[in-house]
Amino acid sequence: MAFTLRSVKVPPNSASLEEARHRVFDFFRAACRSIPTVMDIYNLDDVVTKSHLRSAISAEIRKNLHVTNLSNKVQVIDMLLFKGMEELNNIREHAKQRHHIIGQYVVGNHGLVQDLGAKEKDMSDFLKSFYKSNYF
């Protein structure tokens, strides 16, 4: 498989908050359209569904809703959008390994769902609070 080096094109700065908002929606659409390709590249069919990945993308975008309260919000939105485009480009070009994708977008911060009940049965309250505070 030949690797082609594509330069990441820096989009021009958004002129207004409305233009930045439209660019975020366009990025979301592009990310959702690339989900089938990503699932094929990383063989994720047995681990996650397309709707779960779509929800993970939406959650990553919604993590930055607080940006609208900043004074230089358009520049910050453009910077976050560039970082998202770069992440998507790295995922599409197979610059990450399968366990990176599973750890970041499938399992996330909560750990595996089927493991939660078994671990917490035999743990003391101290360990539960320790693990909760020290593991993101």
Buried (B, 14 or more C-beta within 10 A) or exposed (E): EEEEEEEEEEEEEBEEEEBBBEBBEEBBEEBBEBBEEBBEBBEBEEBBEBEBBBEBBEEBBEEBEEBEEEEEBBEBBBEBBBEBBEBBBEBBEEEBEBEEBBEBBBBBEEEEEEEEEEEEEEEEEEEEEEEEEEEE
